[in-house]
Amino acid sequence: MNRVKSYSQIFLSLIRKESKLIFLKKIVINGFKSPSKSVQICFSEKQSSVIYGDNGCGKTTFLKILNAVFKQDDNVLLEEEVESIIIDYKTSTSTKFDRQEEQWIDKTVKISKIKENQEDLFREEHSEQDINLNRKGYLLKEAYFNKNVVNIFDWDSFSKSELAMSKSLSLGVDRGTQSSRLNLNTKILVNYLSRTHEFRSNFKNFNQVHDFADDLLMFLKKRNSSSIRGTNVIDYDENHVFLKEVNMDNIESTLLGRYRNARRSAARKIQSALFDTLASAITEQNEMGPKAPKLLPVNFNEIINRNKELLIEALDDKTENSFKDRIVKELRKINNEDDVNELRDNSLLSRLLLEMSEQLKDSEEELSAINTVIDRFDFFTGDDKKLIINNNAIKVKIGKNSHDINKLSSGERHILTLFTLLLDQGRHRNFIIIDEPEISLNATWQEALIPTLEELMPSCQIIAASHSPILAESIDNLAELEIIKDEEPLEIEEAPKDKGSDEYDYV
């Protein structure tokens, strides 16, 4: 538990940068799967809101429209028959959700479909060039000047608001799905190689056939795995990312990529710190002769104690190096700030550790995020399972045995997926939107999930659509999807058409 707190504290100190908080208060959608239907949601005053409502009421559709608003996507709004959207929100210069009301400034934006009788006015206010260039606000020129095209939205109010510069991460329900693996085993290959004399004649005995089949199977699996990883790397460049499906290959690629980058960066910085420290010591010795040890900063003990885990992580790369092993051994002896006093007697080592701590500042964020994923996963799953990451693979260790992450239970895969994506990318975004985060989680995990996410992402508003009463830590977290107008005319019932699930596609 101490490691969890240690990494979390480092992680949170890195992400609490000065930036404007944006908090959604209320959204009214006029036109919701029908021009005559209107809905609204009043979000919780707390950092997290859990949207609830009957099955089929449109929770997932609401999230789809919210994502389309952030992306200024006319097509999705037209598809869902939206007429207008009113968004009440507030902003603050605070770095986390302390909810001191006097720090917030209330604001409102409106997005409306431009009607036929507004065309002339719209033409007067916007030149052809404006319409052509502003691809997110209006249809392209060729489409707009077709007199039959009237279904466009006015994004002017939205584009001038803080919401236009916001960032969000949306997760669909297909999270932590098992990856497509090569459905092949040694027995199948042996049967294939043994079925004709032409193949059998290449081997002296059956053992050779079996050994060859084993080697071939290992080669094919590695090649297949590399190919899958190469095509499943998630691109987070967009301000508003929606992931409908995230399989375990995505998670493995994300974690391994971050881990390798962090280790390479840390190794370069440690090498730089080593040579800089040695060069400085040699120069001082040659130019000035023996002298008293250079004074260390007053907070030296605090610096080394705070950074010891990151230093160990960066140094302990499993390569044979007696000098690095010595440093790691000394760092592992530190349990509190007083233990650092023993290192002060070694002037060169003290200066080296101080220089390494300074150099690793830029790598702290990536290393801390990765270690927080590991520690949170281990904390949720218990003492019997440990997540192990190295340069080549991610494994789950159980006692003396281990297996890959595809063999985790459904709930464990969901937890690992959430922590990986949210800690890797969510910390830099204003809004985290999750559809049914409770999927496959037991009651204990559901109860702990929202408080854990709030702790790890203090600057994000978390919006979840859920069927689970356990997920909301209190009644104050709930936000009902309310129908405020539904005047659809009665129609003769027709044979049902297959419209698919309520899940939405990546735009």
Long-range contacts (C-beta under 8 A, 24 or more apart in sequence): 1-379, 3-309, 3-371, 3-375, 4-372, 4-375, 4-376, 4-379, 6-309, 7-309, 7-368, 7-371, 7-372, 7-375, 8-372, 8-375, 8-455, 8-456, 10-306, 10-309, 10-310, 10-364, 10-368, 11-365, 11-368, 11-369, 11-372, 11-423, 11-427, 11-456, 12-455, 12-456, 12-458, 14-364, 14-365, 14-368, 15-365, 15-427, 15-428, 15-457, 15-458, 15-459, 16-95, 16-96, 16-458, 16-459, 17-95, 18-93, 18-95, 19-95, 19-459, 20-91, 20-92, 20-93, 20-162, 21-91, 21-92, 21-93, 21-94, 21-95, 21-96, 21-97, 21-430, 21-459, 22-89, 22-90, 22-91, 22-162, 22-163, 22-166, 22-430, 22-431, 22-461, 23-89, 23-90, 23-91, 23-92, 23-97, 23-104, 23-461, 24-87, 24-88, 24-89, 24-431, 24-461, 24-463, 25-88, 25-89, 25-90, 25-106, 26-86, 26-87, 26-88, 27-66, 27-85, 27-86, 27-87, 27-88, 28-85, 28-86, 28-484, 29-62, 29-65, 29-82, 29-84, 29-85, 30-82, 30-83, 30-84, 30-85, 30-86, 30-485, 31-80, 31-81, 31-82, 31-83, 31-84, 31-113, 32-58, 32-61, 32-62, 32-65, 32-80, 32-81, 32-82, 33-58, 33-61, 33-80, 33-81, 34-81, 34-488, 35-81, 35-83, 36-485, 36-486, 36-487, 36-488, 37-483, 37-485, 37-486, 37-487, 37-488, 38-483, 38-484, 38-485, 38-486, 39-481, 39-482, 39-483, 39-484, 40-482, 40-484, 41-479, 41-480, 41-481, 41-482, 42-479, 42-480, 42-482, 43-461, 43-463, 43-479, 44-476, 44-477, 44-478, 44-479, 45-99, 45-476, 46-97, 46-99, 46-476, 46-477, 47-97, 47-99, 47-454, 47-458, 47-460, 47-461, 47-462, 48-450, 48-453, 48-454, 48-461, 48-462, 48-463, 48-464, 48-477, 49-461, 49-462, 49-463, 49-464, 49-477, 49-478, 49-479, 50-450, 50-464, 50-465, 50-466, 50-471, 50-472, 50-477, 50-478, 50-479, 51-463, 51-464, 51-465, 51-466, 51-479, 51-480, 51-481, 52-465, 52-466, 52-467, 52-472, 52-478, 52-479, 52-480, 52-481, 53-480, 53-481, 55-467, 56-502, 57-481, 57-483, 58-481, 58-502, 59-435, 59-465, 59-481, 59-502, 60-173, 60-435, 60-465, 60-502, 60-503, 60-504, 61-502, 61-504, 62-465, 62-481, 63-170, 63-433, 63-435, 63-463, 63-465, 63-504, 64-504, 66-433, 66-463, 67-168, 67-170, 67-240, 67-242, 67-433, 67-504, 67-507, 68-507, 69-111, 69-158, 69-163, 70-163, 70-166, 70-168, 70-239, 70-240, 70-431, 71-136, 71-240, 71-507, 72-136, 72-137, 72-155, 72-158, 72-159, 72-164, 73-507, 74-139, 74-151, 74-152, 74-153, 75-507, 76-504, 76-507, 77-111, 77-113, 77-153, 78-151, 82-113, 83-112, 83-113, 84-110, 84-111, 84-112, 84-113, 85-110, 85-111, 85-112, 86-110, 87-111, 87-158, 87-163, 89-161, 89-162, 89-163, 91-162, 95-458, 95-459, 96-458, 96-459, 97-454, 97-458, 97-459, 97-461, 107-161, 107-162, 109-157, 109-158, 109-161, 109-163, 110-157, 111-153, 111-154, 111-155, 111-157, 111-158, 112-153, 112-154, 113-151, 113-152, 113-153, 113-154, 114-150, 114-152, 114-153, 114-154, 115-150, 116-150, 119-150, 122-154, 165-239, 166-239, 166-429, 166-430, 166-431, 167-239, 167-240, 167-428, 167-429, 167-430, 167-431, 168-239, 168-240, 168-241, 168-429, 168-430, 168-431, 168-432, 168-433, 169-241, 169-243, 169-421, 169-422, 169-425, 169-426, 169-429, 169-431, 169-432, 169-433, 170-240, 170-241, 170-242, 170-243, 170-433, 170-434, 170-435, 171-242, 171-243, 171-246, 171-418, 171-421, 171-433, 171-434, 171-435, 171-437, 172-242, 172-243, 172-244, 172-245, 172-435, 172-503, 172-504, 173-435, 173-436, 173-439, 173-503, 174-244, 174-245, 174-246, 174-503, 175-243, 175-245, 175-246, 175-413, 175-414, 175-417, 175-418, 175-439, 176-246, 176-247, 176-248, 176-251, 176-410, 176-413, 176-414, 176-416, 176-417, 176-440, 177-245, 177-246, 177-247, 177-248, 177-413, 178-247, 178-248, 178-406, 178-413, 179-228, 179-232, 179-247, 179-248, 179-249, 179-252, 179-406, 180-228, 180-247, 181-221, 181-224, 181-406, 182-220, 182-221, 182-224, 184-217, 184-220, 184-221, 185-217, 186-210, 186-213, 186-214, 186-217, 189-213, 189-216, 189-217, 229-253, 229-256, 233-257, 234-421, 236-425, 241-425, 242-504, 242-506, 242-507, 243-421, 243-506, 244-503, 244-504, 244-505, 244-506, 246-417, 246-421, 248-405, 248-406, 248-408, 248-413, 248-417, 251-405, 251-416, 251-417, 251-420, 251-421, 252-393, 252-394, 252-405, 254-420, 254-421, 254-424, 255-370, 255-373, 255-389, 255-394, 255-420, 255-424, 256-389, 256-391, 256-393, 256-394, 258-366, 258-369, 258-370, 258-424, 259-370, 259-389, 259-390, 259-391, 260-391, 261-366, 262-363, 262-366, 262-367, 262-370, 263-314, 263-317, 263-391, 265-362, 265-363, 265-366, 266-313, 266-314, 266-360, 266-363, 266-367, 267-314, 267-317, 269-314, 269-356, 269-359, 269-360, 269-362, 269-363, 270-314, 270-315, 270-356, 270-359, 270-360, 272-359, 273-352, 273-355, 273-356, 273-358, 273-359, 274-352, 274-356, 276-355, 277-348, 277-351, 277-352, 277-355, 280-351, 281-348, 281-351, 293-347, 294-347, 294-351, 296-344, 296-350, 296-351, 296-354, 297-354, 300-340, 300-344, 300-350, 300-354, 301-337, 301-338, 301-340, 301-341, 302-337, 303-354, 303-357, 304-334, 304-340, 304-343, 304-353, 304-354, 304-357, 305-334, 305-336, 305-337, 305-339, 305-340, 307-356, 307-357, 307-360, 307-364, 308-334, 309-371, 310-360, 310-363, 310-364, 310-367, 310-368, 311-353, 311-356, 311-357, 311-360, 313-367, 313-371, 314-356, 314-360, 314-363, 314-367, 318-390, 327-352, 327-353, 369-423, 369-424, 369-427, 372-419, 372-423, 372-456, 373-416, 373-419, 373-420, 373-423, 373-424, 376-415, 376-419, 376-423, 376-452, 376-456, 377-412, 377-415, 377-416, 377-419, 380-415, 380-445, 380-448, 381-412, 381-415, 385-412, 387-416, 409-440, 410-439, 410-440, 411-440, 411-441, 411-442, 411-445, 413-440, 414-439, 414-440, 414-441, 415-441, 415-445, 418-449, 418-453, 422-453, 422-456, 422-457, 423-456, 426-457, 426-460, 427-456, 427-457, 427-459, 427-460, 429-460, 430-459, 430-460, 430-461, 431-460, 431-461, 431-462, 431-463, 432-457, 432-460, 432-461, 432-462, 432-463, 433-463, 433-464, 434-462, 434-463, 434-464, 434-465, 435-464, 435-465, 435-503, 436-464, 436-465, 436-466, 436-467, 437-464, 437-466, 437-471, 438-466, 438-467, 438-468, 438-470, 438-471, 443-470, 446-470, 446-471, 447-471, 447-473, 450-477
